């Protein structure tokens, strides 16, 4: 393999994050994303808009966060267990409407992950790479209404 071809392979395996991420995001203690995850989606099938982080969706909400919680605003919440996701959804206010439980498998090319929920939770924050198309990896498995 030529040096140039090897460099291209190494570069394609690198994780590149959006330009608006601060220098310390994702946090250094995060790991390569890997595993099966569940997420609430507004649409079936899930689209790119179903995987927006708080910075993209509602940046004004970020003002109340600091430290790790602020770093998590640049990530997307997911769960490794469907039941945990349903339990969280059931705490949403009545009348929020329909959502879909989407299930998909992530790998290191998609981004970085960190367990950010309570010790007994399966909640993870996933910092998605700049050109990740994770919505194409997720399928809605059922509808939930509140």
Beta strands, then each sheet from edge to edge (+ up, - down):
strand 1: 31-32
strand 2: 35-41
strand 3: 76-79
strand 4: 98-106
strand 5: 111-115
strand 6: 123-128
strand 7: 138-145
sheet 1: 1+ 5- 6+ 3-
sheet 2: 2+ 4- 7+
end
